[in-house]
Amino acid sequence: MSRNLLTNMEWLPVAPRDFTALCRNLPAAPEKLGEYTQYLATHALDENNINRLSKALRGIRAAGLSLAPLQPFRLGIVSNATSHFLVAALETTAARYGFSLQCVEADFGQVMQEALSHDSTINRAKVDAVLIALDHRGLPLQPTPGDASAARHSVEAALAQLAKIRAGLHQHGNTLCIVQTLPRPVETLFGSFDAMLPGCMRTLIDDFNSGVVESLVGTPDVLLDIAQLAETVGLAEWFNPMLWNMARLPFSNNFIPLYAEHVCRVIAALRGRSRRCLILDLDNTLWGGVIGDDGLEGIVVGQGEPTGEAYLDVQRAALALRARGVLLAVSSKNTDEIARTPFRQHPEMLLREEHIAVFQANWNDKATNIKAIAAELSLGLDAMVLLDDNPVERALVRRILPQVAAPELPSDPALYARTLMAAGYFEAIAFSEEDRRRATFYQENARRVALQSQACDLDDYLASLEMRMQIQPFDGIGRSRIAQLIVKSNQFNLTTRRYSEAQIAEIERDVNCFALQASLSDCFGDNGMISVIICRRQEEKWEIDTWLMSCRVLGRKVERAILEVLCEQAAVRGIRRLIGTYYPTERNGLVKDHYANLGFSSLETEPSGTTVWALDTDLLPSRDLPITICRIGLESVSGNCAVDNRMIA
């Protein structure tokens, strides 16, 4: 499996033998089409199966049928190479990630023309993102071995050309760009000395790639690191000069599914679809052997022995993911006390109980336990990844909970960690201090749940938390986290509108927008930013464009405190009424009654389930909320309204 792990994406289950028939026999029920095509796309597909599924997808669209719950996404492609051969693979791979993807291709080699013309194919299409799929042949990178000054000017010219392309797409298409790094050519001119000599193609490309990374910082555009991908699978395998000469194909066609996979991972990260929780089986996954049968001394984990080292690699990978904000959970068919013993007593274990957000060791089936883990963490099932050595358990979970990712694992545990990391479930486009602390947030939340079980009633519990909320307008410091929260929040999100950092900056400058960010701390620690609100002025009304909250703070009446501040600030600005809309999605049902519970009056209900609500700003909610509110950068309110740092009690 090691040699073909990446090329064949062997973490995906093998396609059913009757895949062709499955593509032809679409469900009779239209509402099942999206789920059905996503199921088909979750398999490892060769070129023939990719084309079969792509044909089925296009047939569904041509018939005017819905692919819900797949989310629509329009991707523009500009390239100096032939891109048409990518489209089918991109469409089918996107379905695996929950998207109904439509590609808009520019004409071959028309990159600059497409970017700079306001009425070009790409810019007219108003796509969600543009993939700038250039390689070094499409940029003015001219080798000048030994001439450092000429090399620097060559790299600067190439970066300037790329910057012009991106600026044109931003200006005329109002879109963000997915920017590729450049793979190095296989051939060297001076051998190993190429790495030391300015002006060689190797150093030119390395310098260009570094410049690309620097140019993306603080922009809405995102990186697609094709240089790393090509080096991982092997540069000599990646580029086929015969295919380039015949058809201008920038890489070997056997890598088309893998390339599409990496593009769609970035799209998923842009839309907040990356996974957030790794659920670990125990026996023969974190250690060798069965703890209930072999005992503490009989399990295999630790240094100095190949199999024990392999399981340590799995634990190292889990801890590395936790350090970047991925939650760890345990689901094991076992007696709870016995399952915890290695975490508590085995001297070679790297993972300890304090690293695990939820520990489910019982005799329930894995699907039941995973649902319990998701509920306890207030996360959707599509945020979960199960790492389990047992193919029967993996198949069960895939059948009962198709939203959960369960990678295929090889027979040799030495490849478990590599397989997990190669699968790319946790792709990111940003990383913040709050991401780093996310696991801690959830650990602290478990302690809050324990305290709640001890409190006499809800009011006693909330009072004991000693909550302190800081609320302030959007600003540059919080912009990245605001955009990240908007992209990732699905459950407590009234409209599920998505905004990039650049769009957040525009909202900050818009005099007709009023936007707040809220963070919360309590006696157990800091929850970080937990809520975002965006209002748009319509005469004497504010239409609540976006209201979302972290599910970590559900049940604490935080939304009532936020509403009070919103009403106060509306009154200061001559706003007499708030208008809130709830757009139902497959995942935000828990906020269906949000506005009703806050005292809003119903104005309209549509057949789709969309509801519109109104609240007069002089009808402030009750103040029996045990939260200290610190207002930063907000105007004071006279009369019986709030002032900074007061207790609502």
C-alpha positions as CSV (number, residue, x, y, z in Angstrom):
1,M,0.0,0.0,0.0
2,S,2.9,2.4,0.7
3,R,3.9,2.8,-3.0
4,N,0.4,3.5,-4.2
5,L,-1.1,5.1,-1.1
6,L,-1.2,8.6,-2.5
7,T,-1.6,7.9,-6.2
8,N,-4.6,5.6,-5.7
9,M,-5.9,7.4,-2.6
10,E,-6.2,4.1,-0.8
11,W,-7.8,5.6,2.3
12,L,-11.0,5.6,0.2
13,P,-13.1,2.4,-0.1
14,V,-12.9,0.5,-3.3
15,A,-15.8,1.3,-5.7
16,P,-18.6,-1.3,-5.9
17,R,-18.4,-3.8,-8.7
18,D,-21.7,-2.6,-10.1
19,F,-20.6,1.0,-10.1
20,T,-21.6,1.5,-13.7
21,A,-25.1,0.2,-13.0
22,L,-25.4,2.4,-9.9
23,C,-24.5,5.5,-12.0
24,R,-27.3,4.6,-14.5
25,N,-29.9,3.7,-11.9
26,L,-30.5,7.0,-10.1
27,P,-33.0,7.1,-7.3
28,A,-36.6,7.6,-8.3
29,A,-37.1,10.0,-5.3
30,P,-35.6,13.4,-6.4
31,E,-34.7,14.3,-2.8
32,K,-32.3,11.4,-2.7
33,L,-30.2,12.4,-5.7
34,G,-27.7,14.5,-3.8
35,E,-27.1,12.0,-1.1
36,Y,-26.8,9.2,-3.7
37,T,-24.2,10.9,-5.8
38,Q,-22.2,11.9,-2.7
39,Y,-22.2,8.2,-1.7
40,L,-20.9,7.1,-5.1
41,A,-18.2,9.8,-4.9
42,T,-16.9,8.6,-1.6
43,H,-15.1,5.7,-3.3
44,A,-11.7,5.5,-5.0
45,L,-12.6,6.1,-8.6
46,D,-10.5,5.4,-11.7
47,E,-10.8,7.5,-14.9
48,N,-13.7,5.4,-16.3
49,N,-15.7,5.6,-13.1
50,I,-15.0,9.3,-12.8
51,N,-16.4,9.9,-16.3
52,R,-19.5,7.7,-15.5
53,L,-20.3,9.6,-12.4
54,S,-19.7,13.0,-14.0
55,K,-22.1,12.0,-16.8
56,A,-24.7,11.1,-14.2
57,L,-24.2,14.5,-12.5
58,R,-24.6,16.4,-15.7
59,G,-27.7,14.5,-16.5
60,I,-29.3,15.4,-13.2
61,R,-28.5,19.1,-13.8
62,A,-29.7,19.0,-17.4
63,A,-33.1,17.6,-16.1
64,G,-33.4,20.5,-13.8
65,L,-33.3,18.3,-10.7
66,S,-31.9,19.3,-7.3
67,L,-28.7,17.9,-5.9
68,A,-29.4,19.1,-2.4
69,P,-28.0,18.8,0.2
70,L,-24.9,19.3,-2.0
71,Q,-24.0,23.0,-1.9
72,P,-23.5,24.7,-5.2
73,F,-20.1,26.0,-6.0
74,R,-18.8,27.6,-9.3
75,L,-15.1,27.3,-10.0
76,G,-13.3,29.2,-12.7
77,I,-10.2,27.7,-14.2
78,V,-7.4,29.7,-15.9
79,S,-4.3,27.9,-17.1
80,N,-1.4,27.9,-19.6
81,A,-2.0,24.2,-19.9
82,T,-5.0,22.0,-21.0
83,S,-7.6,22.1,-18.2
84,H,-10.6,20.4,-19.8
85,F,-9.4,17.0,-18.7
86,L,-9.7,18.1,-15.1
87,V,-13.4,19.0,-15.1
88,A,-15.0,15.5,-14.7
89,A,-12.6,14.7,-11.8
90,L,-13.2,18.0,-10.1
91,E,-17.0,17.6,-10.3
92,T,-17.1,14.1,-8.9
93,T,-14.5,14.8,-6.2
94,A,-16.4,17.9,-5.1
95,A,-19.5,15.7,-4.6
96,R,-17.5,13.6,-2.1
97,Y,-17.0,16.8,-0.1
98,G,-20.6,17.9,-0.3
99,F,-20.6,20.3,-3.2
100,S,-22.4,20.4,-6.5
101,L,-19.5,21.9,-8.5
102,Q,-19.7,23.6,-11.9
103,C,-16.5,24.5,-13.7
104,V,-16.1,27.6,-15.9
105,E,-13.1,27.2,-18.1
106,A,-11.1,30.0,-19.8
107,D,-9.8,29.3,-23.3
108,F,-6.4,27.6,-23.5
109,G,-3.6,30.0,-22.6
110,Q,-5.8,33.1,-22.2
111,V,-4.9,33.7,-18.5
112,M,-4.1,37.4,-18.7
113,Q,-6.9,38.2,-21.1
114,E,-9.5,36.5,-18.9
115,A,-8.3,38.2,-15.8
116,L,-8.1,41.8,-17.1
117,S,-11.3,41.9,-19.2
118,H,-14.4,42.7,-17.3
119,D,-16.6,40.8,-19.8
120,S,-14.4,37.7,-20.1
121,T,-15.9,34.3,-19.6
122,I,-14.6,33.9,-16.1
123,N,-15.4,37.4,-14.9
124,R,-18.9,37.4,-16.4
125,A,-19.7,34.0,-14.7
126,K,-19.3,35.5,-11.2
127,V,-17.7,32.3,-9.9
128,D,-17.1,31.6,-6.2
129,A,-13.3,31.1,-6.8
130,V,-10.8,30.9,-9.6
131,L,-8.2,28.3,-9.8
132,I,-5.0,29.8,-11.3
133,A,-3.4,26.7,-12.6
134,L,-0.1,27.9,-13.9
135,D,3.2,26.1,-14.2
136,H,6.7,27.6,-14.8
137,R,6.1,27.5,-18.6
138,G,3.3,30.1,-18.2
139,L,5.5,32.7,-16.4
140,P,8.5,34.8,-17.4
141,L,11.0,32.7,-15.4
142,Q,14.2,32.8,-17.5
143,P,17.3,30.8,-16.2
144,T,20.4,32.9,-15.9
145,P,22.9,30.6,-14.1
146,G,25.2,32.5,-11.8
147,D,23.6,35.9,-12.4
148,A,21.9,36.7,-9.1
149,S,20.6,40.2,-10.3
150,A,19.0,38.8,-13.4
151,A,17.5,35.9,-11.4
152,R,16.0,38.4,-8.9
153,H,14.4,40.4,-11.7
154,S,13.1,37.3,-13.4
155,V,11.3,36.2,-10.2
156,E,10.0,39.7,-9.6
157,A,8.6,39.8,-13.1
158,A,6.8,36.5,-12.6
159,L,5.4,37.5,-9.3
160,A,4.2,40.8,-10.8
161,Q,2.5,39.0,-13.6
162,L,0.7,36.7,-11.1
163,A,-0.3,39.8,-9.0
164,K,-1.8,41.4,-12.1
165,I,-3.8,38.3,-12.8
166,R,-5.1,38.1,-9.2
167,A,-5.9,41.8,-9.2
168,G,-7.9,41.6,-12.4
169,L,-10.0,38.7,-11.1
170,H,-10.6,40.5,-7.9
171,Q,-11.6,43.7,-9.6
172,H,-13.7,42.4,-12.5
173,G,-14.9,39.1,-11.1
174,N,-15.2,40.0,-7.5
175,T,-13.9,36.6,-6.6
176,L,-11.0,35.0,-4.7
177,C,-8.2,33.0,-6.2
178,I,-6.7,29.6,-5.5
179,V,-3.1,30.0,-6.3
180,Q,-0.8,27.1,-7.1
181,T,2.9,26.8,-6.3
182,L,5.1,25.5,-9.1
183,P,6.6,22.1,-9.2
184,R,10.3,22.0,-10.1
185,P,11.4,20.3,-13.3
186,V,13.1,17.0,-12.9
187,E,16.2,17.9,-14.9
188,T,19.1,19.8,-13.4
189,L,21.8,21.7,-15.2
190,F,24.6,21.4,-12.7
191,G,23.4,18.5,-10.7
192,S,23.4,19.0,-6.9
193,F,25.1,22.4,-7.5
194,D,21.8,23.7,-8.9
195,A,20.6,24.2,-5.3
196,M,23.4,26.6,-4.6
197,L,23.6,28.6,-7.9
198,P,21.4,31.7,-8.4
199,G,19.5,31.7,-11.7
200,C,19.1,28.0,-12.1
201,M,15.5,26.9,-12.7
202,R,15.4,25.2,-9.4
203,T,16.3,28.3,-7.4
204,L,14.1,30.5,-9.5
205,I,11.1,28.3,-8.8
206,D,11.9,28.0,-5.1
207,D,12.2,31.8,-4.8
208,F,9.0,32.3,-6.8
209,N,7.1,29.9,-4.5
210,S,8.3,31.7,-1.4
211,G,7.1,35.0,-3.0
212,V,3.7,33.5,-3.7
213,V,3.3,32.4,-0.1
214,E,4.3,35.9,1.2
215,S,1.9,37.6,-1.3
216,L,-1.1,35.6,0.0
217,V,-0.7,36.8,3.6
218,G,-3.6,39.1,4.6
219,T,-5.5,38.5,1.4
220,P,-8.7,36.5,0.6
221,D,-6.7,34.3,-1.8
222,V,-5.6,30.8,-0.7
223,L,-2.7,28.5,-1.5
224,L,-2.7,25.2,-3.3
225,D,0.7,23.7,-2.8
226,I,1.2,21.6,-5.9
227,A,5.0,21.8,-5.5
228,Q,4.7,19.8,-2.3
229,L,2.2,17.3,-3.9
230,A,4.5,16.7,-6.9
231,E,7.5,16.2,-4.7
232,T,5.6,13.8,-2.5
233,V,4.6,11.5,-5.3
234,G,7.9,12.0,-7.2
235,L,8.7,14.7,-9.7
236,A,9.8,12.2,-12.3
237,E,6.4,10.5,-12.1
238,W,4.5,13.8,-11.9
239,F,5.6,15.4,-15.2
240,N,5.5,13.4,-18.4
241,P,7.2,15.3,-21.2
242,M,5.4,13.3,-23.9
243,L,2.0,14.3,-22.6
244,W,3.1,17.9,-22.5
245,N,4.3,17.8,-26.0
246,M,1.3,16.0,-27.3
247,A,-1.6,17.7,-25.4
248,R,-0.1,20.3,-23.0
249,L,-1.0,18.2,-20.0
250,P,0.9,19.7,-17.0
251,F,1.1,16.3,-15.1
252,S,0.6,12.6,-15.8
253,N,-3.0,11.7,-16.2
254,N,-2.9,9.0,-13.5
255,F,-2.6,11.9,-11.0
256,I,-5.8,13.6,-12.1
257,P,-7.9,12.2,-9.3
258,L,-5.3,13.2,-6.7
259,Y,-5.0,16.7,-8.1
260,A,-8.8,17.1,-8.0
261,E,-8.8,15.8,-4.5
262,H,-6.4,18.5,-3.3
263,V,-8.3,21.3,-5.1
264,C,-11.5,20.1,-3.5
265,R,-9.9,20.0,-0.1
266,V,-9.2,23.7,-0.4
267,I,-12.7,24.4,-1.5
268,A,-14.1,22.5,1.4
269,A,-11.8,24.4,3.8
270,L,-13.1,27.7,2.2
271,R,-16.6,26.6,3.0
272,G,-15.9,25.4,6.5
273,R,-16.2,21.7,5.6
274,S,-12.9,20.5,7.0
275,R,-13.2,17.9,9.8
276,R,-12.8,18.9,13.4
277,C,-12.8,15.7,15.5
278,L,-10.7,12.6,15.3
279,I,-12.4,9.6,17.0
280,L,-9.9,6.9,18.0
281,D,-10.5,3.2,18.4
282,L,-8.2,1.6,21.0
283,D,-7.3,-2.1,20.6
284,N,-5.0,-2.6,17.6
285,T,-5.4,1.1,16.6
286,L,-3.6,3.0,19.4
287,W,-1.8,-0.1,20.7
288,G,-1.2,-3.7,19.6
289,G,-3.3,-6.3,21.3
290,V,-6.6,-6.3,23.3
291,I,-6.3,-4.6,26.7
292,G,-9.2,-6.6,28.1
293,D,-7.5,-9.9,27.2
294,D,-3.8,-9.2,27.2
295,G,-3.7,-6.8,30.2
296,L,-1.5,-3.8,30.6
297,E,1.7,-5.8,30.2
298,G,0.5,-7.6,27.1
299,I,-0.3,-4.7,24.8
300,V,2.3,-3.5,22.4
301,V,3.2,0.2,22.4
302,G,6.5,1.9,22.9
303,Q,10.0,2.5,21.6
304,G,12.5,-0.2,20.6
305,E,10.1,-2.5,18.9
306,P,8.8,-2.0,15.3
307,T,5.1,-2.6,16.0
308,G,5.2,-0.6,19.2
309,E,6.9,2.3,17.3
310,A,4.1,2.2,14.7
311,Y,1.4,2.7,17.3
312,L,3.4,5.6,18.9
313,D,3.4,7.2,15.4
314,V,-0.4,7.1,15.5
315,Q,-0.4,8.7,18.9
316,R,2.1,11.4,17.7
317,A,-0.1,12.2,14.8
318,A,-3.2,12.5,17.0
319,L,-1.3,14.8,19.4
320,A,0.0,16.9,16.5
321,L,-3.6,17.3,15.3
322,R,-4.8,18.2,18.7
323,A,-2.1,20.9,19.0
324,R,-3.5,22.6,15.9
325,G,-7.1,22.4,17.3
326,V,-8.5,19.1,16.2
327,L,-10.5,17.4,19.0
328,L,-9.7,13.9,20.1
329,A,-12.3,11.4,21.2
330,V,-12.4,7.7,22.0
331,S,-14.9,5.1,20.8
332,S,-14.1,1.6,21.9
333,K,-16.1,-1.6,22.6
334,N,-14.7,-2.2,26.0
335,T,-15.3,-1.8,29.7
336,D,-14.7,1.9,30.6
337,E,-12.3,1.3,33.5
338,I,-10.2,-1.2,31.6
339,A,-10.1,1.0,28.4
340,R,-8.7,3.9,30.5
341,T,-6.0,1.8,32.1
342,P,-3.3,2.3,29.4
343,F,-3.9,6.1,29.4
344,R,-3.4,6.2,33.1
345,Q,-0.7,3.6,33.8
346,H,1.3,2.6,30.7
347,P,4.6,4.4,30.8
348,E,5.1,4.4,27.0
349,M,1.7,5.9,26.2
350,L,1.9,9.4,24.7
351,L,-1.8,10.0,24.8
352,R,-3.3,10.6,28.2
353,E,-6.9,11.0,29.4
354,E,-6.5,14.8,29.5
355,H,-6.0,14.8,25.8
356,I,-9.4,13.2,25.1
357,A,-12.5,15.5,24.9
358,V,-15.0,12.6,25.0
359,F,-14.3,9.0,26.1
360,Q,-16.9,6.5,25.1
361,A,-15.9,2.9,26.1
362,N,-18.9,0.6,26.3
363,W,-20.5,-2.2,24.4
364,N,-22.6,-0.1,22.1
365,D,-22.0,-0.2,18.4
366,K,-19.6,2.5,16.9
367,A,-22.4,4.4,15.2
368,T,-24.3,4.9,18.4
369,N,-21.1,6.1,20.2
370,I,-20.2,8.4,17.4
371,K,-23.6,10.1,17.5
372,A,-23.2,10.5,21.3
373,I,-19.8,12.0,20.8
374,A,-21.1,14.5,18.2
375,A,-24.0,15.5,20.5
376,E,-21.7,16.0,23.5
377,L,-19.3,18.2,21.5
378,S,-22.2,20.0,19.7
379,L,-20.7,19.2,16.3
380,G,-22.2,17.7,13.2
381,L,-21.5,14.2,12.1
382,D,-19.7,15.6,9.1
383,A,-17.1,17.0,11.4
384,M,-16.1,13.4,12.5
385,V,-13.3,11.1,11.4
386,L,-13.1,7.6,12.8
387,L,-9.7,5.8,12.9
388,D,-10.4,2.1,13.4
389,D,-8.4,-0.9,12.3
390,N,-11.5,-3.1,12.0
391,P,-13.0,-3.1,8.4
392,V,-16.4,-4.4,9.8
393,E,-16.7,-1.4,12.1
394,R,-15.6,1.0,9.3
395,A,-18.2,-0.5,6.9
396,L,-20.9,-0.3,9.6
397,V,-20.2,3.4,10.3
398,R,-20.2,4.2,6.5
399,R,-23.5,2.6,6.1
400,I,-25.3,4.0,9.1
401,L,-23.5,7.4,9.3
402,P,-22.3,8.2,5.8
403,Q,-21.4,11.7,6.9
404,V,-18.6,10.3,9.1
405,A,-15.2,9.8,7.4
406,A,-13.7,6.3,8.1
407,P,-10.5,5.8,6.2
408,E,-9.4,2.4,5.0
409,L,-6.3,1.2,6.8
410,P,-3.6,-1.1,5.6
411,S,-2.7,-4.4,7.3
412,D,0.6,-2.9,8.6
413,P,0.1,-0.4,11.5
414,A,3.3,1.3,10.4
415,L,1.2,3.0,7.7
416,Y,-1.7,4.0,9.9
417,A,-0.4,7.5,10.7
418,R,0.7,8.2,7.1
419,T,-2.7,7.1,5.8
420,L,-4.6,9.3,8.2
421,M,-2.5,12.4,7.4
422,A,-2.5,11.7,3.6
423,A,-6.3,11.6,3.6
424,G,-6.4,15.4,4.2
425,Y,-9.5,15.5,6.4
426,F,-8.3,18.5,8.4
427,E,-7.2,20.8,5.5
428,A,-6.9,24.4,6.6
429,I,-6.7,27.8,5.0
430,A,-6.0,29.7,8.2
431,F,-4.7,29.1,11.7
432,S,-5.4,31.3,14.7
433,E,-4.6,31.2,18.4
434,E,-8.2,30.2,19.0
435,D,-7.7,27.2,16.7
436,R,-4.7,26.2,18.8
437,R,-6.8,26.4,22.0
438,R,-9.9,24.7,20.6
439,A,-9.2,21.4,22.3
440,T,-8.8,23.2,25.6
441,F,-12.1,25.0,25.1
442,Y,-13.9,21.7,24.7
443,Q,-12.1,20.2,27.7
444,E,-13.2,23.1,29.8
445,N,-16.7,22.7,28.4
446,A,-16.8,19.1,29.8
447,R,-16.0,20.5,33.2
448,R,-18.9,23.0,32.8
449,V,-21.2,20.1,32.0
450,A,-20.1,18.4,35.2
451,L,-20.8,21.5,37.2
452,Q,-24.2,21.8,35.7
453,S,-25.1,18.3,36.9
454,Q,-24.2,19.4,40.5
455,A,-26.1,22.7,40.4
456,C,-29.5,22.9,42.0
457,D,-31.1,24.6,39.0
458,L,-30.1,26.4,35.8
459,D,-29.9,29.8,37.4
460,D,-27.6,28.5,40.1
461,Y,-25.4,26.9,37.5
462,L,-25.2,30.0,35.2
463,A,-24.5,32.2,38.2
464,S,-21.7,29.9,39.3
465,L,-20.0,30.2,35.9
466,E,-19.2,33.9,36.6
467,M,-19.5,34.7,32.9
468,R,-17.9,37.8,31.4
469,M,-18.7,38.9,27.9
470,Q,-16.7,41.4,25.8
471,I,-18.6,42.9,22.9
472,Q,-17.2,45.3,20.3
473,P,-17.4,46.3,16.7
474,F,-15.5,44.4,14.0
475,D,-11.8,45.3,13.8
476,G,-8.6,44.3,12.0
477,I,-7.4,42.3,14.9
478,G,-10.5,40.0,15.0
479,R,-11.1,40.0,11.2
480,S,-9.4,36.6,10.5
481,R,-11.3,34.9,13.3
482,I,-14.6,36.5,12.4
483,A,-14.3,35.2,8.8
484,Q,-13.3,31.8,10.1
485,L,-16.3,31.7,12.4
486,I,-18.6,32.8,9.6
487,V,-17.3,30.0,7.3
488,K,-17.4,27.2,9.9
489,S,-20.6,27.9,11.8
490,N,-23.5,25.9,10.5
491,Q,-25.8,24.9,13.4
492,F,-26.3,28.2,15.3
493,N,-26.4,30.3,12.1
494,L,-29.6,31.9,11.1
495,T,-28.8,32.7,7.5
496,T,-25.5,30.7,6.8
497,R,-24.2,33.5,4.6
498,R,-20.5,33.3,4.0
499,Y,-18.0,36.2,3.9
500,S,-14.3,36.2,3.3
501,E,-11.8,38.4,5.2
502,A,-11.9,40.9,2.3
503,Q,-15.7,41.1,2.5
504,I,-15.5,41.5,6.3
505,A,-13.2,44.5,5.8
506,E,-15.7,46.0,3.4
507,I,-18.5,45.5,6.0
508,E,-16.3,47.4,8.6
509,R,-16.1,50.3,6.2
510,D,-19.7,50.4,5.1
511,V,-21.6,53.1,7.0
512,N,-24.9,51.3,6.5
513,C,-23.6,48.2,8.3
514,F,-23.3,47.6,12.0
515,A,-21.4,44.6,13.1
516,L,-20.4,43.1,16.5
517,Q,-18.0,40.5,17.7
518,A,-18.5,38.9,21.1
519,S,-16.1,36.8,23.2
520,L,-16.9,35.0,26.5
521,S,-14.9,33.9,29.5
522,D,-15.9,32.2,32.7
523,C,-14.5,30.7,35.8
524,F,-13.1,27.7,33.8
525,G,-11.3,29.7,31.2
526,D,-11.6,31.7,28.0
527,N,-14.1,30.6,25.3
528,G,-12.7,33.0,22.8
529,M,-14.9,34.6,20.1
530,I,-18.3,33.1,20.4
531,S,-20.6,35.2,18.3
532,V,-20.8,37.4,15.2
533,I,-23.7,39.8,14.3
534,I,-24.0,41.8,11.1
535,C,-26.9,44.3,10.6
536,R,-27.7,46.3,7.4
537,R,-29.6,49.5,7.7
538,Q,-32.8,50.0,5.8
539,E,-34.1,53.5,6.8
540,E,-35.2,53.1,10.4
541,K,-34.7,49.3,10.4
542,W,-31.8,47.0,10.9
543,E,-32.0,43.8,8.9
544,I,-30.0,41.1,10.7
545,D,-27.9,39.8,7.8
546,T,-25.9,37.4,10.0
547,W,-26.3,36.1,13.6
548,L,-24.2,33.1,14.5
549,M,-22.9,31.7,17.8
550,S,-20.5,28.9,18.8
551,C,-22.5,25.9,20.0
552,R,-20.1,25.7,22.9
553,V,-22.1,28.4,24.7
554,L,-25.6,27.0,24.0
555,G,-28.0,27.1,26.9
556,R,-26.2,30.0,28.8
557,K,-28.6,32.8,27.7
558,V,-25.8,34.6,25.9
559,E,-28.0,35.4,22.9
560,R,-30.3,37.4,25.2
561,A,-27.4,39.5,26.5
562,I,-26.3,40.1,22.9
563,L,-29.8,41.1,21.9
564,E,-29.9,43.7,24.7
565,V,-26.7,45.3,23.5
566,L,-28.0,45.2,19.9
567,C,-31.2,47.0,20.9
568,E,-29.2,49.6,22.9
569,Q,-27.0,50.4,20.0
570,A,-29.9,50.5,17.6
571,A,-31.7,53.0,19.7
572,V,-28.6,55.2,19.8
573,R,-28.5,55.2,16.0
574,G,-32.2,56.0,15.5
575,I,-33.1,52.4,14.6
576,R,-36.6,51.6,15.7
577,R,-37.0,48.0,14.5
578,L,-34.9,44.8,14.1
579,I,-35.8,42.4,11.3
580,G,-34.5,38.9,11.5
581,T,-34.7,36.1,9.0
582,Y,-34.3,32.4,9.5
583,Y,-33.3,30.4,6.4
584,P,-33.6,26.7,7.1
585,T,-30.8,24.4,6.1
586,E,-30.1,20.7,6.8
587,R,-28.0,21.6,9.8
588,N,-29.4,24.8,11.5
589,G,-32.7,23.4,12.7
590,L,-31.8,24.1,16.4
591,V,-32.2,27.9,15.8
592,K,-35.6,27.5,14.1
593,D,-37.3,29.2,17.1
594,H,-34.4,31.6,17.9
595,Y,-36.3,34.8,17.2
596,A,-39.5,33.6,18.7
597,N,-37.7,32.7,21.9
598,L,-36.2,36.2,22.1
599,G,-39.6,37.9,21.8
600,F,-39.7,38.8,18.1
601,S,-43.1,38.8,16.3
602,S,-43.6,36.7,13.2
603,L,-44.1,38.7,10.0
604,E,-43.9,36.0,7.3
605,T,-43.5,32.3,6.8
606,E,-42.7,30.9,3.4
607,P,-43.4,27.3,2.1
608,S,-39.7,26.7,2.1
609,G,-39.7,27.2,5.9
610,T,-38.0,30.6,5.8
611,T,-39.5,32.9,8.5
612,V,-39.2,36.7,9.0
613,W,-39.4,38.2,12.4
614,A,-39.5,41.8,13.9
615,L,-38.7,43.4,17.3
616,D,-39.2,47.0,18.2
617,T,-35.9,48.3,19.8
618,D,-37.7,49.9,22.7
619,L,-38.9,46.4,23.8
620,L,-35.7,45.4,25.6
621,P,-35.5,41.8,26.9
622,S,-35.6,41.0,30.6
623,R,-32.3,41.5,32.5
624,D,-32.2,38.4,34.6
625,L,-29.0,37.3,33.0
626,P,-25.9,36.5,35.1
627,I,-23.4,38.0,32.7
628,T,-21.0,40.9,33.1
629,I,-20.9,42.8,29.8
630,C,-17.9,44.9,28.8
631,R,-18.6,47.1,25.9
632,I,-15.6,48.3,23.9
633,G,-15.8,51.0,21.3
634,L,-19.6,51.3,21.6
635,E,-21.6,54.4,22.2
636,S,-23.1,54.9,25.7
637,V,-26.9,54.9,26.1
638,S,-28.8,57.2,28.4
639,G,-31.8,56.5,30.6
640,N,-32.5,53.0,31.8
641,C,-30.2,51.3,29.3
642,A,-26.9,49.7,30.0
643,V,-23.5,51.2,30.7
644,D,-20.1,49.6,30.4
645,N,-19.1,46.8,32.7
646,R,-22.4,46.5,34.5
647,M,-23.8,43.2,35.8
648,I,-27.1,42.0,34.4
649,A,-28.7,40.2,37.2
